[in-house]
């Protein structure tokens, strides 16, 4: 059995691509009924600490799993291990 995901962070400065990534992640989490925290992060220091060089980016429990593109819903499901 896999460990439950506690926190999903969506990184970006607030551009349309980053907002769309946040929307896709929230949609997938809600449809799957996952009980985890989804947050939008625009803190440059946090991005630098994680080594994020391109946005939008997604981190799951502190580990960057996607960077530099807007994911499709099926991409997010795969990243979260639910699809």
Residue, then its C-alpha position, 0 to 999 in steps of 0.5 A: x500500500x502506498x503512502x498517502x500524499x499530504x501536500x501538493x505544491x504548484x509553483x509559478x508567478x501567477x501567469x495563465x500557465x501556472x493558474x491552469x496547472x493549479x486548476x488541473x491539479x485541484x480538479x484531479x485531486x477533487x475527482x479522485x477524492x484525495x484528502x491532501x493539501x493543494x497550494x499555489x506557491x509564488x515564493x521565489x526563494x522556495x522555488x530556488x531551494x527546490x531547484x525549480x528553473x522553469x514554471x509551472x512546476x509541481x512538487x509532491x510532499x516536497x519532491x519536484x515531479x514536473x517542471x516547465x509545462x502545463x500537465x494534462x489531467x492524465x499526467x497529474x493522475x500518473x504523477x500522483x500514482x492514481x492513474 
